[in-house]
């Protein structure tokens, strides 16, 4: 079962499974920066989770204007995972990771980046040596932006910032960092609790295409100096 939208909500991630002849599922969606996590109808096939008018069984909305979108998405994802575990019983060991990556992918493609020059994403964690956690590998712009958002999700400093009440408010350091990352259409540098994240037009092309059987369409910056 695959849906791109339901009642105007973009379906960011969904899953539906069968147990003893009954199908059940959950979905995670976004609309204008608001988020939703819900449960589909139980049914007899992979295709009958939504009604004739795309209605669902029940859902929780995350639309508070007193918190920034990244926090709304985080709370919706937690509810989505809970429903997958406790209601629909369609959770597995990699479900949490896939849901988070789906959100990052959704954000990475919100601003069209077709034709933007290749970029690399970097994550630097503060230490005596300034450890670089990112790869600096050159990727098509949408892929580099996706990597940037994945780095932010994996950062312990970012995760801890989500626990601080002042940081979930619009205009906070965390909120501004996510707003800038989601809206980026070119080079960028943001910081959260000392961790630094960036998109740039410098980096190294490597053999990842062959290793991962992927053929990127390259678009290097005209001022680039190969390294």
N, C-alpha and C positions, 0 to 999 in steps of 0.2 A: 504494500500500500504506500503510495507516494502522493503527497499534496504539497503544492507550493504556497498556497494561501487558503485560509478559512475565514470567512466573514471579515476580510480586509486585513487579517493578521498574517504576516509572513511566517511560515512554519520553519523555524530555524533547525529544529531537530525533532524527530518522532520515532517511535518504535511500537511494534504491535506483534504479539506472539500468541501461540495457540497452546492450550492445555486442556486435554480431555475433550476435544471438540468445540471448546469455547475460545473465541479470540478476544483479546483485551489489549489495550494500548494507552500510551500517554503521548503528549506533545508539548513542545516549548515554542512560543511565538513572540514576535515583536511587531509593534506598530507605532510609528512616530515617537520612538524612544521609550514607549511603555512596553511592559513585558507581561506574558501570561504563561501559566503552567497548568495543564489540564489533563483530564482523563477522557478518553474516547468511550463511546458506547461499547458494551460487550456485544458480540455478534457471532455469526457463523462463518465469516470469511475475513480475509485481510482487507477487504474493501468496504466493509460496512461499519467502520468506526465513527464516521460522521453521518449526520442525517441528510435529507434531501436539500436542505438549505444550509449545509455545512455546520449545523449545530453540533455541540458536543455534550457529554454527560454532565460534567461540572468542571469548573476551573477557578483558579485564584489569580487575581489581577495585581500587578505591581506598577502603580502609576503615581506614586507620591511625588509631588513637586518639591518636597523638602529633602530629597536625596537625588544624587546625580544618577544618570542612566546606568553606569557601571554597577552601582550598588543594587539598583532594581533588577538588573540582569542576574547578578549574583544570587539574590534572594529567590528569584524565579527558578534558577537552576537548582538550588537546594530543594525547593518544593518539587521540581520535576524529578529529581533523583529519589526523593522520598516516595512519590507516587509510584515510580517504577519499581521500587523495592516492596512497599507495603500494600499497594492497591492492585496494580496490574501484574505484579510478579514477572516483570520483563527486564529485570536488572541482571547484569553480569559484571565480571571483574573489571572490564575495560569501559563500562558504560559512562562513568564519571569523566574519564579522560575525553571520550568522544563527544560528550555534551559540551564540555568546555571548548574543545577545538572547533565545534560547530559555531559557537558564539563568536570566537575569534575570526573565523572565516566569514561569517555574516558581516561583522564590523569591517573587515579588511576590504570588502567589496561594496560598501555603502557609497563611497566616493569613487566614481569611475576613474580607473588609472590606466586604461588602454592608451598606449602611445607614450606613457611616461617612461623616461629612461630607466634602465636597470639600476637597482639599488641593493645595498646590503643592510642588514639589521644587526645591531650590536647591543650587548648588555654588559655593563661594567659594574661589578660589585666592589664597594670600597674595602680596601685592605692595604697593607704595607706595599704591595706590588701592583695594586690596581687590577685585580684579576679580571680578565675578559671572559665572560661566560658565553657570549655569542660567537658566531663563526666568521663573520665578515665575508661570507660567500656571496657573490653577486647573483641576484635572482631577478626575474621580471618583477616590476613594481608591486603588483598585487600580492605576489608570493612573499616578497620582502616585508611588506606591511603585515601580512599574516604571521610571519616569524616574529616580528616586533611584538605583536599582541600576545603571542604564545610565551615569549620571554617574560612579559609583564605578569602573565598569569602564574608562571612558575616561580617568580621571585618571592622569597620569604618576606622581604621588606614590604612588598605590595600586599601580600596576604595579611600581614599584621596590620597594615594601614586600614584594611577593611573592617578591622575589629574596633577601631577608634571612632567614637560617635562623631566628633567634629569632622573627620575625614569623609564621612558619607554625605556630607552636605554639598550642594552646588557651590562652586567657587573654591573648594578646598584644593590642596595640592594634588590629592589623588584624583579628584574630579577633573581638574584642569588637565592633568596628564592624560587621562583617558579621552577627554574631549579632543585634545590636540592629536593624539594617536589615531583616533577613529576618523577625524577629519583631514588627516594629512594627505596632501597631494604632491609632496616633494620631500626634500631633506628636512629632518626634524631632530630635535634633542629635547628630552624631558627627563625629569628626575622625580623619584618618589622615595622619601626617607633615606636619601643617600645613594640609592641605586640609580644608575644612569642608563637611559635607553636612547637609541638613536637610529635614524635612517640616513644613509649617505650614498653618494654616487661613487665612492671608492671602496675597493675590496678586491678579492681574487676570484677569478673564474677557475673552476676546477673540473674534475671528472665525474661530478655527481650525476650528470646526465646519463652517463653510461652505467654507473652503479645502480641507479634507480630506474633505468630504462625510460627516462623522460627526455623529451626533446623540447627544450625551451626555445622560444623565438627571441633571439638576443636583440637588445636595443641599447648599446652602450652610450654613455654621455659623450658628446662631441669633444669635450675638453679632457676626457679621461686619459690618464697615462697608465698603460698596462703595468701591473706589478704581480 
